[in-house]
Amino acid sequence: MASLLIYGSYGYVGNLIAREAIDRGLDPMLAGRDHDQLREQVDDLGQSGRRFDLEDPEIVADALEDVDCVLNCAGPFSNTADALVEGCLRSETDYVDITGEIPVIESIEDRDEAAIDAGVTLLPAAALSTVPMDCLAAHLVERLPEATDLALGVDSFRVPSIGTVRTVLEGADTGGAVRRDGHVESVPTAWRTREIDFGRGTRPAVTMPMGDISTAHYTTGVPNVEMYAVMPQPARLALESHRYLEPLFESKLVRRTLKGVAGIRDGPSERARERGSAYIWGEASTDDGERVVSRLRTPDPYVVTTDGAVTVAERVLAGDAEDGFQTPAGAFGPEFVFELDGVDGFFDESTPDETSPVSPLLQ
């Protein structure tokens, strides 16, 4: 059986993914940098473990020599992806992660030629929101091949895990981002607010620097991409205030304090994950005014991330993805999202109107 190594397996999301991989019979090797947390998880789950740091590329490559695929769950990925990707290239090991960080995805795309030469697949962002949004983007462009603009968004506010909070804080000084004419362009935090019907009524959503800014572009070739997320009013005000408080976030003391506070919060309970859901919306348009809208409905974001990451790893281990940099829909097509449990869609609008009532298909 092809071997899977899960790096960062003892984090909140990593542990969910490790348990799912075990349930599917993948017999994953658990891995990370923290000896005590790794030992505790190895004993708990009865799996093999491998502790290694990421400072030395040769040590990383040696640790991956007998591994077919790495699934990186250790965020912030700006601290882990480069070293693991380099180790994968040297050891000819496929690489998958669950990042939503634009600079990380861009840096992995830069290794496309090296990955092809090494016979390695590099497939980042195998999570929510990217798997559903990437597949939705591909579907939209199938409906409107001449599209020049994509707008994608998610409506699913929930308590984040420790790792998610720390990742957000790690990138708090980067502001917002959109893609213009094929290039990532910096914009202020919460740069634009737009009223969007995600499928359960029109709600205000703000631009967010989510990884789909990169993946949707590489999957479809559409040059202009914006990402939106529904936020409660206090959160929107906080994001908008960040523009003016940005120098405060640059303080190492403030960032260290916030990360410490984030560490007291675990992720959502199993009951909360079972009850959660996400509504995914997308719009493709052309310069001359043509426009199509489609939607998806998915289970809880953590459920989709767990299912999506393991399913992508299974497909990569099976040799279903080509060598080089890949995106979920680019590797497996827009219908890939329906391999995940509990996903409904695509719900297409033939005459989209943002002021229309709730879509009856999603009620």
C-alpha positions as CSV (number, residue, x, y, z in Angstrom):
1,M,0.0,0.0,0.0
2,A,1.2,3.5,-0.9
3,S,2.3,5.4,2.3
4,L,0.9,8.7,3.6
5,L,2.6,10.9,6.2
6,I,0.5,13.5,7.9
7,Y,2.7,16.4,9.2
8,G,1.2,18.4,12.0
9,S,-1.1,15.5,12.7
10,Y,-1.6,16.4,16.4
11,G,-3.2,19.9,15.8
12,Y,-6.9,20.3,15.9
13,V,-7.5,19.8,12.2
14,G,-4.6,17.5,11.8
15,N,-6.0,15.1,14.3
16,L,-9.4,15.1,12.6
17,I,-7.7,14.3,9.3
18,A,-5.5,11.6,10.9
19,R,-8.5,9.9,12.3
20,E,-10.4,10.1,9.0
21,A,-7.4,8.6,7.2
22,I,-7.2,5.7,9.7
23,D,-10.9,5.1,9.3
24,R,-10.4,4.8,5.5
25,G,-7.6,2.3,6.0
26,L,-4.8,4.5,4.8
27,D,-2.6,3.6,7.8
28,P,-1.0,7.1,7.9
29,M,2.3,7.8,9.6
30,L,1.9,10.7,12.1
31,A,4.5,13.4,12.2
32,G,5.5,16.8,13.5
33,R,8.0,18.8,15.5
34,D,6.7,18.5,19.0
35,H,7.9,15.2,20.6
36,D,5.4,15.1,23.5
37,Q,2.3,15.9,21.4
38,L,3.3,13.4,18.8
39,R,4.1,10.6,21.3
40,E,0.7,11.2,23.0
41,Q,-1.1,10.9,19.6
42,V,0.9,7.9,18.5
43,D,-0.1,6.1,21.7
44,D,-3.7,7.2,21.4
45,L,-4.3,6.2,17.8
46,G,-1.9,3.2,17.7
47,Q,-0.1,4.5,14.6
48,S,3.6,4.9,13.8
49,G,5.1,8.3,14.3
50,R,8.1,10.3,13.0
51,R,9.4,13.5,14.6
52,F,11.6,15.8,12.6
53,D,12.2,19.5,12.3
54,L,12.1,21.5,9.1
55,E,15.3,23.6,9.3
56,D,17.6,21.3,7.3
57,P,16.3,20.3,3.8
58,E,18.5,17.2,3.8
59,I,16.9,16.0,7.1
60,V,13.5,16.6,5.7
61,A,14.3,14.7,2.5
62,D,15.7,11.8,4.5
63,A,12.6,11.7,6.6
64,L,10.4,11.5,3.5
65,E,12.5,8.9,1.6
66,D,10.1,6.0,2.2
67,V,6.9,8.1,1.9
68,D,4.7,8.4,-1.2
69,C,2.7,11.4,-0.2
70,V,2.9,14.1,2.5
71,L,-0.3,15.7,3.8
72,N,0.8,19.0,5.5
73,C,-1.6,20.1,8.2
74,A,0.9,22.3,10.1
75,G,0.0,26.0,9.9
76,P,0.8,28.7,9.5
77,F,1.9,27.2,6.3
78,S,4.3,30.1,5.6
79,N,6.4,28.4,8.3
80,T,6.2,24.8,7.0
81,A,5.3,24.6,3.3
82,D,8.6,25.6,1.7
83,A,10.7,23.2,3.7
84,L,8.3,20.3,3.1
85,V,7.9,21.0,-0.6
86,E,11.7,21.1,-0.9
87,G,12.0,17.8,0.9
88,C,9.3,16.3,-1.3
89,L,11.2,17.4,-4.5
90,R,14.4,15.9,-3.2
91,S,12.8,12.6,-2.1
92,E,10.4,12.4,-5.1
93,T,7.4,12.5,-2.7
94,D,4.0,14.0,-3.6
95,Y,2.8,16.9,-1.6
96,V,-0.7,18.0,-0.4
97,D,-1.7,20.6,2.1
98,I,-4.7,22.5,3.5
99,T,-3.4,26.0,3.3
100,G,-5.5,29.0,2.4
101,E,-2.5,31.4,2.4
102,I,-2.1,33.2,-1.0
103,P,1.7,33.6,-0.7
104,V,2.2,29.9,0.1
105,I,0.1,28.8,-2.9
106,E,2.0,31.3,-5.2
107,S,5.3,30.0,-4.0
108,I,4.3,26.4,-4.6
109,E,3.1,27.3,-8.1
110,D,6.6,28.7,-8.7
111,R,7.9,25.1,-8.2
112,D,5.8,23.7,-11.0
113,E,8.7,23.1,-13.4
114,A,10.9,21.6,-10.6
115,A,8.0,19.3,-9.6
116,I,7.5,18.1,-13.2
117,D,11.2,17.4,-13.5
118,A,11.1,15.4,-10.2
119,G,7.9,13.5,-11.2
120,V,6.1,15.0,-8.2
121,T,2.6,16.3,-7.7
122,L,2.3,19.5,-5.6
123,L,-1.4,20.1,-4.7
124,P,-2.0,22.8,-2.0
125,A,-5.3,24.1,-0.6
126,A,-7.2,20.8,-0.3
127,A,-9.7,22.2,2.2
128,L,-12.7,24.4,2.6
129,S,-13.1,26.9,1.1
130,T,-10.8,25.9,-1.8
131,V,-12.1,22.5,-2.9
132,P,-15.8,23.7,-3.2
133,M,-14.9,27.1,-4.5
134,D,-12.3,25.8,-7.0
135,C,-14.8,23.3,-8.4
136,L,-17.5,26.0,-8.5
137,A,-15.2,28.3,-10.4
138,A,-14.4,25.6,-12.9
139,H,-18.2,25.0,-13.3
140,L,-18.9,28.7,-13.8
141,V,-16.3,29.0,-16.5
142,E,-17.7,25.9,-18.2
143,R,-21.0,27.8,-18.3
144,L,-19.4,31.0,-19.5
145,P,-16.1,30.2,-21.2
146,E,-15.5,33.9,-22.2
147,A,-15.5,35.0,-18.5
148,T,-13.0,37.7,-17.6
149,D,-14.0,38.1,-13.9
150,L,-14.8,35.7,-11.1
151,A,-16.3,36.6,-7.7
152,L,-16.6,33.8,-5.2
153,G,-17.8,33.7,-1.6
154,V,-18.7,31.7,1.5
155,D,-21.4,32.2,4.1
156,S,-20.4,30.1,7.2
157,F,-19.3,31.9,10.3
158,R,-18.1,29.6,13.0
159,V,-15.6,29.4,15.9
160,P,-12.1,28.8,14.4
161,S,-9.6,26.3,15.6
162,I,-6.4,27.4,17.4
163,G,-4.3,26.8,14.2
164,T,-6.7,28.9,12.1
165,V,-6.6,31.8,14.5
166,R,-2.8,31.7,14.6
167,T,-2.6,31.6,10.8
168,V,-4.8,34.6,10.6
169,L,-2.7,36.5,13.1
170,E,0.5,35.5,11.4
171,G,-0.8,37.2,8.2
172,A,-2.5,40.1,9.9
173,D,-0.2,42.7,8.5
174,T,-0.7,41.7,4.9
175,G,-4.0,43.4,4.4
176,G,-6.4,42.3,1.7
177,A,-5.8,40.9,-1.8
178,V,-7.6,40.5,-5.2
179,R,-6.3,39.3,-8.5
180,R,-6.2,41.8,-11.4
181,D,-5.0,41.1,-14.9
182,G,-3.6,37.8,-13.7
183,H,-1.5,39.3,-10.8
184,V,-2.2,39.4,-7.1
185,E,-2.9,43.0,-6.1
186,S,-2.9,44.3,-2.5
187,V,-6.0,46.2,-1.3
188,P,-7.0,47.4,2.1
189,T,-8.5,44.9,4.6
190,A,-12.3,44.5,4.0
191,W,-11.8,46.6,0.9
192,R,-15.3,46.1,-0.6
193,T,-18.7,45.1,0.8
194,R,-21.2,43.5,-1.4
195,E,-24.8,42.2,-0.9
196,I,-24.9,38.6,-2.0
197,D,-27.6,35.9,-1.9
198,F,-25.7,32.8,-0.9
199,G,-28.8,30.8,-0.9
200,R,-30.5,31.7,2.3
201,G,-31.1,35.4,1.8
202,T,-29.1,38.4,0.8
203,R,-26.3,39.2,3.3
204,P,-23.4,41.7,3.3
205,A,-20.0,40.0,2.6
206,V,-16.6,41.6,2.5
207,T,-13.5,40.9,0.4
208,M,-11.1,38.5,2.0
209,P,-7.6,37.5,1.1
210,M,-8.4,33.8,0.7
211,G,-6.4,31.2,-1.2
212,D,-9.0,30.9,-3.9
213,I,-7.6,34.2,-5.3
214,S,-4.8,32.0,-6.5
215,T,-6.4,28.6,-7.1
216,A,-9.4,29.8,-9.0
217,H,-7.1,31.8,-11.4
218,Y,-4.8,28.8,-12.0
219,T,-7.7,26.4,-12.5
220,T,-9.7,28.6,-14.9
221,G,-7.2,31.1,-16.4
222,V,-9.7,33.9,-15.5
223,P,-7.5,37.0,-14.9
224,N,-9.7,38.8,-12.3
225,V,-10.8,37.1,-9.1
226,E,-12.3,38.5,-5.9
227,M,-13.2,36.5,-2.7
228,Y,-16.0,37.4,-0.3
229,A,-17.0,36.1,3.1
230,V,-20.0,36.8,5.3
231,M,-19.0,38.4,8.6
232,P,-21.1,39.5,11.5
233,Q,-21.2,43.3,11.9
234,P,-18.7,43.4,14.8
235,A,-16.2,41.3,12.8
236,R,-16.7,43.5,9.8
237,L,-16.0,46.6,11.9
238,A,-12.9,44.9,13.4
239,L,-11.6,44.1,9.9
240,E,-12.2,47.7,8.7
241,S,-10.6,49.1,11.8
242,H,-7.5,46.9,11.1
243,R,-6.6,49.4,8.3
244,Y,-6.0,52.0,11.0
245,L,-4.6,49.7,13.6
246,E,-2.2,47.9,11.3
247,P,0.9,49.4,13.0
248,L,-0.3,47.9,16.3
249,F,-0.4,44.4,14.8
250,E,3.2,44.8,13.6
251,S,4.3,44.8,17.3
252,K,5.9,41.5,18.2
253,L,4.6,41.8,21.7
254,V,1.0,42.3,20.6
255,R,1.2,39.5,18.1
256,R,2.7,37.1,20.6
257,T,0.0,38.1,23.2
258,L,-2.8,37.5,20.6
259,K,-1.4,34.1,19.7
260,G,-1.3,33.2,23.3
261,V,-4.9,34.2,23.8
262,A,-5.8,32.2,20.6
263,G,-4.2,29.2,22.2
264,I,-6.9,28.9,24.9
265,R,-9.6,28.2,22.4
266,D,-10.0,24.8,20.9
267,G,-12.0,24.1,17.7
268,P,-15.7,23.4,17.4
269,S,-17.1,20.3,19.1
270,E,-18.2,17.2,17.2
271,R,-21.8,18.1,17.7
272,A,-21.2,21.6,16.3
273,R,-19.4,20.1,13.3
274,E,-22.3,17.8,12.6
275,R,-24.8,20.7,12.7
276,G,-22.7,23.1,10.7
277,S,-23.0,24.0,7.0
278,A,-21.6,26.3,4.4
279,Y,-23.2,28.1,1.5
280,I,-20.8,28.7,-1.4
281,W,-21.7,31.3,-4.1
282,G,-19.9,32.2,-7.4
283,E,-20.4,34.6,-10.3
284,A,-18.6,34.6,-13.6
285,S,-18.9,37.7,-15.9
286,T,-17.5,39.2,-19.1
287,D,-16.5,42.7,-20.0
288,D,-19.6,43.0,-22.1
289,G,-22.0,42.3,-19.3
290,E,-22.8,38.6,-19.6
291,R,-23.1,37.0,-16.1
292,V,-23.9,33.6,-14.7
293,V,-24.3,32.6,-11.0
294,S,-24.1,29.2,-9.3
295,R,-24.1,27.9,-5.8
296,L,-23.2,24.9,-3.6
297,R,-24.2,23.8,-0.2
298,T,-21.7,21.8,1.9
299,P,-21.4,20.4,5.4
300,D,-19.5,22.2,8.1
301,P,-16.1,23.7,7.0
302,Y,-14.1,21.5,9.2
303,V,-16.0,18.4,8.0
304,V,-15.3,19.4,4.4
305,T,-11.7,20.1,5.1
306,T,-11.2,16.7,6.7
307,D,-13.1,14.9,3.9
308,G,-11.5,17.0,1.2
309,A,-7.9,16.6,2.4
310,V,-8.1,12.8,2.8
311,T,-9.9,12.4,-0.5
312,V,-7.3,14.5,-2.3
313,A,-4.5,12.5,-0.7
314,E,-6.2,9.2,-1.8
315,R,-6.5,10.4,-5.4
316,V,-2.9,11.6,-5.4
317,L,-1.7,8.3,-3.9
318,A,-3.7,6.5,-6.6
319,G,-1.8,8.4,-9.3
320,D,-4.8,10.4,-10.5
321,A,-3.1,13.8,-10.5
322,E,-0.5,14.8,-13.0
323,D,3.0,15.9,-12.0
324,G,3.7,19.5,-11.2
325,F,1.6,22.2,-9.5
326,Q,-2.1,21.3,-9.4
327,T,-5.3,22.7,-7.9
328,P,-8.2,20.5,-6.8
329,A,-10.5,21.2,-9.8
330,G,-7.6,21.4,-12.1
331,A,-6.5,17.9,-11.2
332,F,-9.8,16.2,-10.8
333,G,-12.4,18.4,-12.6
334,P,-15.4,20.5,-11.3
335,E,-17.4,17.4,-10.4
336,F,-14.7,16.4,-7.8
337,V,-16.6,18.3,-5.1
338,F,-19.4,15.7,-5.3
339,E,-17.0,13.0,-4.1
340,L,-17.3,14.7,-0.7
341,D,-20.1,13.6,1.5
342,G,-23.2,15.9,1.9
343,V,-22.4,18.4,-0.9
344,D,-25.4,19.7,-2.8
345,G,-25.3,21.6,-6.1
346,F,-24.5,23.0,-8.6
347,F,-27.5,25.3,-8.3
348,D,-27.5,27.4,-11.4
349,E,-29.3,30.7,-12.0
350,S,-30.4,31.3,-15.6
351,T,-31.3,35.0,-14.9
352,P,-29.3,36.0,-11.8
353,D,-30.5,38.9,-9.8
354,E,-28.8,39.8,-6.5
355,T,-32.0,41.4,-5.2
356,S,-34.0,38.2,-5.8
357,P,-35.5,36.2,-2.8
358,V,-33.8,33.2,-1.4
359,S,-33.1,30.5,-4.0
360,P,-35.8,27.9,-3.6
361,L,-33.3,25.2,-4.3
362,L,-31.4,26.0,-1.1
363,Q,-34.4,26.6,1.2
